[in-house]
Amino acid sequence: MMVKKIIGIMAVDPSGVVGVNNRLPWHYPGDLDHFRKITYGEIIVMGRRTFETIPQNILKDRISVVFSSNKLSSYFNRGIRCTIVSSMREFLSIQSSWNYSQIFMIGGAQTAHLFLEYDLISEFIITEIHKPYKGDVYFNLILLDGWNKTILAKTKDYTICKLTRNKDEGKSCEIRSIS
């Protein structure tokens, strides 16, 4: 069974905060636009809570795969078509039939930790929010220690980086400003 290229994409504050009260603690339209452009028309994989709270317009024009132990819950009746998987085994068994070369794992923290635990993420596009926020959901930033970092864009509020495990990547640094 061949695993497609899986790219993680998330925003985190300096201490790993990714959420508070089932939403993002910050609002940076430029980062959201970046997320929309990169994931447009692609497969996005997320946990149930992320699916429940993500704005519907972000789910449009993407193929959603949701990790959930309950395939019959009412929260899947949002008018957004999605595939529900209850385990990594189930995900791995169906992903090989998709006609896409890459898959985006978009969160939340628990789903990101699961994909990293299974060593499935080969690249991570991470938005490093510069200021700290209060939160109740955290991504363990230590899991990305040792990855090579290339800065893709930098603003006064955040830096978008591409992290790779490949030793030969990440040595060049191209920075462009986002307004």
C-alpha atoms as an extended CHARMM CRD file, in Angstrom:
* protein
*
       179  EXT
         1         1  MET       CA              0.0000000000        0.0000000000        0.0000000000  PROA      1               0.0000000000
         2         2  MET       CA              1.5230000000        3.2930000000       -1.1300000000  PROA      2               0.0000000000
         3         3  VAL       CA              1.0860000000        6.3510000000        1.0640000000  PROA      3               0.0000000000
         4         4  LYS       CA              0.7120000000        9.6220000000       -0.8050000000  PROA      4               0.0000000000
         5         5  LYS       CA              2.6820000000       12.7250000000        0.1600000000  PROA      5               0.0000000000
         6         6  ILE       CA              1.0570000000       14.0960000000        3.2960000000  PROA      6               0.0000000000
         7         7  ILE       CA              1.6420000000       17.7400000000        4.1380000000  PROA      7               0.0000000000
         8         8  GLY       CA              0.7070000000       19.1660000000        7.5200000000  PROA      8               0.0000000000
         9         9  ILE       CA             -0.6010000000       22.7240000000        7.5220000000  PROA      9               0.0000000000
        10        10  MET       CA             -1.3800000000       24.5850000000       10.7520000000  PROA      10              0.0000000000
        11        11  ALA       CA             -0.9180000000       27.8770000000       12.5700000000  PROA      11              0.0000000000
        12        12  VAL       CA              0.5550000000       27.9470000000       16.0750000000  PROA      12              0.0000000000
        13        13  ASP       CA              1.5510000000       30.5620000000       18.6180000000  PROA      13              0.0000000000
        14        14  PRO       CA              5.0090000000       30.4720000000       20.3000000000  PROA      14              0.0000000000
        15        15  SER       CA              3.8380000000       27.9600000000       22.9370000000  PROA      15              0.0000000000
        16        16  GLY       CA              1.9600000000       25.7050000000       20.5130000000  PROA      16              0.0000000000
        17        17  VAL       CA             -1.5660000000       27.0800000000       20.9880000000  PROA      17              0.0000000000
        18        18  VAL       CA             -3.7650000000       26.1470000000       18.0210000000  PROA      18              0.0000000000
        19        19  GLY       CA             -7.2360000000       26.7250000000       19.4270000000  PROA      19              0.0000000000
        20        20  VAL       CA             -9.4530000000       28.1550000000       22.1420000000  PROA      20              0.0000000000
        21        21  ASN       CA            -13.1410000000       27.4160000000       22.7150000000  PROA      21              0.0000000000
        22        22  ASN       CA            -13.3520000000       25.4440000000       19.4450000000  PROA      22              0.0000000000
        23        23  ARG       CA            -11.9840000000       28.2400000000       17.2590000000  PROA      23              0.0000000000
        24        24  LEU       CA             -8.7480000000       29.9200000000       16.2670000000  PROA      24              0.0000000000
        25        25  PRO       CA             -7.5840000000       32.4270000000       18.8960000000  PROA      25              0.0000000000
        26        26  TRP       CA             -6.4310000000       34.8710000000       16.2000000000  PROA      26              0.0000000000
        27        27  HSD       CA             -7.6800000000       36.3240000000       12.9480000000  PROA      27              0.0000000000
        28        28  TYR       CA             -5.1360000000       36.9800000000       10.2150000000  PROA      28              0.0000000000
        29        29  PRO       CA             -6.8750000000       37.1850000000        6.8140000000  PROA      29              0.0000000000
        30        30  GLY       CA             -3.5770000000       36.8630000000        4.9050000000  PROA      30              0.0000000000
        31        31  ASP       CA             -2.8010000000       33.5430000000        6.5680000000  PROA      31              0.0000000000
        32        32  LEU       CA             -6.3280000000       32.2890000000        5.8570000000  PROA      32              0.0000000000
        33        33  ASP       CA             -5.9230000000       33.2880000000        2.1990000000  PROA      33              0.0000000000
        34        34  HSD       CA             -2.6240000000       31.3780000000        2.0820000000  PROA      34              0.0000000000
        35        35  PHE       CA             -4.3680000000       28.3010000000        3.5330000000  PROA      35              0.0000000000
        36        36  ARG       CA             -7.2110000000       28.5780000000        1.0120000000  PROA      36              0.0000000000
        37        37  LYS       CA             -4.8460000000       28.8750000000       -1.9650000000  PROA      37              0.0000000000
        38        38  ILE       CA             -2.6650000000       25.9360000000       -0.9580000000  PROA      38              0.0000000000
        39        39  THR       CA             -5.5390000000       23.5560000000       -0.1440000000  PROA      39              0.0000000000
        40        40  TYR       CA             -7.9100000000       24.5710000000       -2.9720000000  PROA      40              0.0000000000
        41        41  GLY       CA             -9.1460000000       21.4780000000       -4.8190000000  PROA      41              0.0000000000
        42        42  GLU       CA             -7.1020000000       19.1880000000       -2.5910000000  PROA      42              0.0000000000
        43        43  ILE       CA             -7.8650000000       16.4730000000       -0.0420000000  PROA      43              0.0000000000
        44        44  ILE       CA             -7.8710000000       17.8350000000        3.4920000000  PROA      44              0.0000000000
        45        45  VAL       CA             -7.7900000000       15.5440000000        6.5290000000  PROA      45              0.0000000000
        46        46  MET       CA             -8.9010000000       16.6860000000        9.9580000000  PROA      46              0.0000000000
        47        47  GLY       CA            -10.3290000000       15.5780000000       13.2620000000  PROA      47              0.0000000000
        48        48  ARG       CA            -14.0170000000       15.7760000000       14.0920000000  PROA      48              0.0000000000
        49        49  ARG       CA            -13.7390000000       18.9210000000       16.2440000000  PROA      49              0.0000000000
        50        50  THR       CA            -11.8800000000       20.7650000000       13.5060000000  PROA      50              0.0000000000
        51        51  PHE       CA            -14.5620000000       19.7150000000       11.0090000000  PROA      51              0.0000000000
        52        52  GLU       CA            -17.3270000000       20.8610000000       13.3660000000  PROA      52              0.0000000000
        53        53  THR       CA            -15.8660000000       24.3290000000       13.8070000000  PROA      53              0.0000000000
        54        54  ILE       CA            -14.1660000000       25.1790000000       10.5180000000  PROA      54              0.0000000000
        55        55  PRO       CA            -16.1370000000       27.6980000000        8.4310000000  PROA      55              0.0000000000
        56        56  GLN       CA            -18.1410000000       25.9740000000        5.7040000000  PROA      56              0.0000000000
        57        57  ASN       CA            -16.7190000000       28.1870000000        2.9570000000  PROA      57              0.0000000000
        58        58  ILE       CA            -13.2540000000       26.7870000000        3.6900000000  PROA      58              0.0000000000
        59        59  LEU       CA            -14.5440000000       23.2330000000        3.2200000000  PROA      59              0.0000000000
        60        60  LYS       CA            -16.0530000000       24.0110000000       -0.1830000000  PROA      60              0.0000000000
        61        61  ASP       CA            -13.9280000000       23.0620000000       -3.2030000000  PROA      61              0.0000000000
        62        62  ARG       CA            -11.9060000000       20.6100000000       -1.1270000000  PROA      62              0.0000000000
        63        63  ILE       CA            -12.3740000000       16.9150000000       -0.3800000000  PROA      63              0.0000000000
        64        64  SER       CA            -12.7840000000       16.4720000000        3.3630000000  PROA      64              0.0000000000
        65        65  VAL       CA            -11.7000000000       13.3900000000        5.2790000000  PROA      65              0.0000000000
        66        66  VAL       CA            -12.6650000000       13.4060000000        8.9470000000  PROA      66              0.0000000000
        67        67  PHE       CA            -11.3140000000       11.2090000000       11.7300000000  PROA      67              0.0000000000
        68        68  SER       CA            -14.1750000000       10.3130000000       14.0690000000  PROA      68              0.0000000000
        69        69  SER       CA            -15.2000000000        7.3200000000       16.1280000000  PROA      69              0.0000000000
        70        70  ASN       CA            -18.8810000000        8.1430000000       15.5200000000  PROA      70              0.0000000000
        71        71  LYS       CA            -19.8450000000        7.9380000000       11.8450000000  PROA      71              0.0000000000
        72        72  LEU       CA            -23.5260000000        8.6660000000       12.4640000000  PROA      72              0.0000000000
        73        73  SER       CA            -23.3770000000       11.9340000000       14.3640000000  PROA      73              0.0000000000
        74        74  SER       CA            -25.5330000000       14.8590000000       13.3490000000  PROA      74              0.0000000000
        75        75  TYR       CA            -22.5390000000       17.1790000000       12.8590000000  PROA      75              0.0000000000
        76        76  PHE       CA            -21.8330000000       15.4740000000        9.5300000000  PROA      76              0.0000000000
        77        77  ASN       CA            -25.0970000000       16.8470000000        8.1000000000  PROA      77              0.0000000000
        78        78  ARG       CA            -23.7110000000       20.3100000000        7.3020000000  PROA      78              0.0000000000
        79        79  GLY       CA            -24.2070000000       20.0280000000        3.5610000000  PROA      79              0.0000000000
        80        80  ILE       CA            -20.5130000000       19.2920000000        3.1000000000  PROA      80              0.0000000000
        81        81  ARG       CA            -19.6390000000       15.9340000000        1.6370000000  PROA      81              0.0000000000
        82        82  CYS       CA            -16.9290000000       14.1700000000        3.5880000000  PROA      82              0.0000000000
        83        83  THR       CA            -15.4210000000       10.7660000000        4.1010000000  PROA      83              0.0000000000
        84        84  ILE       CA            -15.3810000000        9.6310000000        7.7040000000  PROA      84              0.0000000000
        85        85  VAL       CA            -12.6640000000        7.2840000000        8.9480000000  PROA      85              0.0000000000
        86        86  SER       CA            -12.4320000000        5.8580000000       12.4320000000  PROA      86              0.0000000000
        87        87  SER       CA             -8.7950000000        4.7560000000       12.4640000000  PROA      87              0.0000000000
        88        88  MET       CA             -5.4220000000        5.2360000000       10.8230000000  PROA      88              0.0000000000
        89        89  ARG       CA             -5.7540000000        1.7290000000        9.4080000000  PROA      89              0.0000000000
        90        90  GLU       CA             -8.9940000000        2.7230000000        7.6630000000  PROA      90              0.0000000000
        91        91  PHE       CA             -7.4380000000        5.9620000000        6.3820000000  PROA      91              0.0000000000
        92        92  LEU       CA             -4.4090000000        4.1280000000        4.9850000000  PROA      92              0.0000000000
        93        93  SER       CA             -6.5870000000        1.5250000000        3.2950000000  PROA      93              0.0000000000
        94        94  ILE       CA             -8.6700000000        4.0950000000        1.3790000000  PROA      94              0.0000000000
        95        95  GLN       CA             -6.1240000000        6.8220000000        0.5840000000  PROA      95              0.0000000000
        96        96  SER       CA             -4.3020000000        4.7240000000       -1.9980000000  PROA      96              0.0000000000
        97        97  SER       CA             -7.4030000000        4.7750000000       -4.2330000000  PROA      97              0.0000000000
        98        98  TRP       CA             -7.5020000000        8.5940000000       -4.4050000000  PROA      98              0.0000000000
        99        99  ASN       CA             -6.2810000000       10.1690000000       -7.6070000000  PROA      99              0.0000000000
       100       100  TYR       CA             -4.2890000000       12.9130000000       -5.8620000000  PROA      100             0.0000000000
       101       101  SER       CA             -0.5320000000       13.0840000000       -5.3730000000  PROA      101             0.0000000000
       102       102  GLN       CA             -0.7530000000       14.8650000000       -2.0180000000  PROA      102             0.0000000000
       103       103  ILE       CA             -3.0010000000       15.1490000000        0.9980000000  PROA      103             0.0000000000
       104       104  PHE       CA             -3.1520000000       18.0070000000        3.5120000000  PROA      104             0.0000000000
       105       105  MET       CA             -3.5120000000       17.2070000000        7.2140000000  PROA      105             0.0000000000
       106       106  ILE       CA             -5.0400000000       20.4360000000        8.6000000000  PROA      106             0.0000000000
       107       107  GLY       CA             -5.5210000000       19.5850000000       12.2730000000  PROA      107             0.0000000000
       108       108  GLY       CA             -6.3720000000       19.7310000000       14.9940000000  PROA      108             0.0000000000
       109       109  ALA       CA             -3.5520000000       18.9990000000       17.3500000000  PROA      109             0.0000000000
       110       110  GLN       CA             -4.6610000000       15.4420000000       18.1410000000  PROA      110             0.0000000000
       111       111  THR       CA             -4.8410000000       14.5380000000       14.4460000000  PROA      111             0.0000000000
       112       112  ALA       CA             -1.4520000000       16.1630000000       13.7660000000  PROA      112             0.0000000000
       113       113  HSD       CA              0.0940000000       14.2150000000       16.6430000000  PROA      113             0.0000000000
       114       114  LEU       CA             -1.4070000000       10.9800000000       15.2550000000  PROA      114             0.0000000000
       115       115  PHE       CA              0.0130000000       11.5660000000       11.7590000000  PROA      115             0.0000000000
       116       116  LEU       CA              3.4300000000       12.4440000000       13.1930000000  PROA      116             0.0000000000
       117       117  GLU       CA              3.3270000000        9.3850000000       15.4610000000  PROA      117             0.0000000000
       118       118  TYR       CA              2.7750000000        7.2190000000       12.3600000000  PROA      118             0.0000000000
       119       119  ASP       CA              5.5950000000        9.1310000000       10.6130000000  PROA      119             0.0000000000
       120       120  LEU       CA              3.3220000000       10.0330000000        7.6980000000  PROA      120             0.0000000000
       121       121  ILE       CA              3.9890000000       13.7590000000        7.3420000000  PROA      121             0.0000000000
       122       122  SER       CA              6.9000000000       14.5510000000        5.0350000000  PROA      122             0.0000000000
       123       123  GLU       CA              6.4350000000       18.3180000000        4.9820000000  PROA      123             0.0000000000
       124       124  PHE       CA              4.7910000000       20.8140000000        7.3190000000  PROA      124             0.0000000000
       125       125  ILE       CA              3.6160000000       24.2920000000        6.3500000000  PROA      125             0.0000000000
       126       126  ILE       CA              3.4080000000       26.0570000000        9.6570000000  PROA      126             0.0000000000
       127       127  THR       CA              2.3690000000       29.5970000000       10.3580000000  PROA      127             0.0000000000
       128       128  GLU       CA              4.2820000000       30.7980000000       13.3890000000  PROA      128             0.0000000000
       129       129  ILE       CA              2.1170000000       33.4210000000       15.0650000000  PROA      129             0.0000000000
       130       130  HSD       CA              4.4660000000       35.9290000000       16.6980000000  PROA      130             0.0000000000
       131       131  LYS       CA              2.5210000000       36.8650000000       19.8200000000  PROA      131             0.0000000000
       132       132  PRO       CA              1.2170000000       34.4770000000       22.4720000000  PROA      132             0.0000000000
       133       133  TYR       CA             -2.5000000000       33.7210000000       22.7910000000  PROA      133             0.0000000000
       134       134  LYS       CA             -4.6000000000       32.0160000000       25.4320000000  PROA      134             0.0000000000
       135       135  GLY       CA             -5.7270000000       28.6060000000       24.3380000000  PROA      135             0.0000000000
       136       136  ASP       CA             -7.0450000000       25.2250000000       25.3620000000  PROA      136             0.0000000000
       137       137  VAL       CA             -5.6710000000       23.1320000000       22.4730000000  PROA      137             0.0000000000
       138       138  TYR       CA             -1.9200000000       22.7770000000       21.9930000000  PROA      138             0.0000000000
       139       139  PHE       CA              0.3080000000       21.3100000000       19.3070000000  PROA      139             0.0000000000
       140       140  ASN       CA              3.5110000000       19.7740000000       20.6710000000  PROA      140             0.0000000000
       141       141  LEU       CA              6.1560000000       21.8520000000       18.8840000000  PROA      141             0.0000000000
       142       142  ILE       CA              8.9160000000       19.4960000000       20.0470000000  PROA      142             0.0000000000
       143       143  LEU       CA              7.6600000000       17.0150000000       17.4440000000  PROA      143             0.0000000000
       144       144  LEU       CA              9.0710000000       19.3170000000       14.7410000000  PROA      144             0.0000000000
       145       145  ASP       CA             12.5060000000       19.7510000000       16.3220000000  PROA      145             0.0000000000
       146       146  GLY       CA             15.2440000000       18.9240000000       13.8500000000  PROA      146             0.0000000000
       147       147  TRP       CA             13.1410000000       19.5850000000       10.7450000000  PROA      147             0.0000000000
       148       148  ASN       CA             14.6980000000       21.9140000000        8.1560000000  PROA      148             0.0000000000
       149       149  LYS       CA             12.9870000000       25.2820000000        7.9150000000  PROA      149             0.0000000000
       150       150  THR       CA             12.4940000000       27.5330000000        4.9020000000  PROA      150             0.0000000000
       151       151  ILE       CA             10.7140000000       30.8430000000        5.4300000000  PROA      151             0.0000000000
       152       152  LEU       CA              8.0680000000       31.3220000000        2.7490000000  PROA      152             0.0000000000
       153       153  ALA       CA              6.5670000000       34.6290000000        3.9060000000  PROA      153             0.0000000000
       154       154  LYS       CA              6.8800000000       37.0070000000        6.8220000000  PROA      154             0.0000000000
       155       155  THR       CA              4.6220000000       39.7330000000        8.1770000000  PROA      155             0.0000000000
       156       156  LYS       CA              4.6950000000       41.7140000000       11.4030000000  PROA      156             0.0000000000
       157       157  ASP       CA              2.1680000000       39.2430000000       12.8940000000  PROA      157             0.0000000000
       158       158  TYR       CA              3.3400000000       35.8400000000       11.6380000000  PROA      158             0.0000000000
       159       159  THR       CA              5.8860000000       33.8950000000        9.6160000000  PROA      159             0.0000000000
       160       160  ILE       CA              4.8900000000       31.1120000000        7.2130000000  PROA      160             0.0000000000
       161       161  CYS       CA              7.4930000000       28.3510000000        7.0780000000  PROA      161             0.0000000000
       162       162  LYS       CA              7.9340000000       25.1060000000        5.2080000000  PROA      162             0.0000000000
       163       163  LEU       CA              9.4670000000       22.3730000000        7.3460000000  PROA      163             0.0000000000
       164       164  THR       CA             10.9610000000       19.2930000000        5.7500000000  PROA      164             0.0000000000
       165       165  ARG       CA             12.6900000000       16.1800000000        7.0000000000  PROA      165             0.0000000000
       166       166  ASN       CA             14.9860000000       15.9620000000        3.9840000000  PROA      166             0.0000000000
       167       167  LYS       CA             18.5180000000       17.0590000000        4.9110000000  PROA      167             0.0000000000
       168       168  ASP       CA             19.0830000000       18.6280000000        1.4780000000  PROA      168             0.0000000000
       169       169  GLU       CA             16.0440000000       20.9130000000        1.6720000000  PROA      169             0.0000000000
       170       170  GLY       CA             15.5350000000       23.9520000000        3.8120000000  PROA      170             0.0000000000
       171       171  LYS       CA             18.9860000000       25.4620000000        3.3290000000  PROA      171             0.0000000000
       172       172  SER       CA             17.8970000000       28.3220000000        1.1160000000  PROA      172             0.0000000000
       173       173  CYS       CA             15.7440000000       31.0480000000        2.5270000000  PROA      173             0.0000000000
       174       174  GLU       CA             13.4700000000       33.1180000000        0.3340000000  PROA      174             0.0000000000
       175       175  ILE       CA             11.4340000000       35.7300000000        2.1540000000  PROA      175             0.0000000000
       176       176  ARG       CA              8.6780000000       37.7600000000        0.5880000000  PROA      176             0.0000000000
       177       177  SER       CA              6.4530000000       40.2500000000        2.3390000000  PROA      177             0.0000000000
       178       178  ILE       CA              2.7190000000       39.9000000000        2.6660000000  PROA      178             0.0000000000
       179       179  SER       CA              0.6440000000       42.9890000000        3.2690000000  PROA      179             0.0000000000
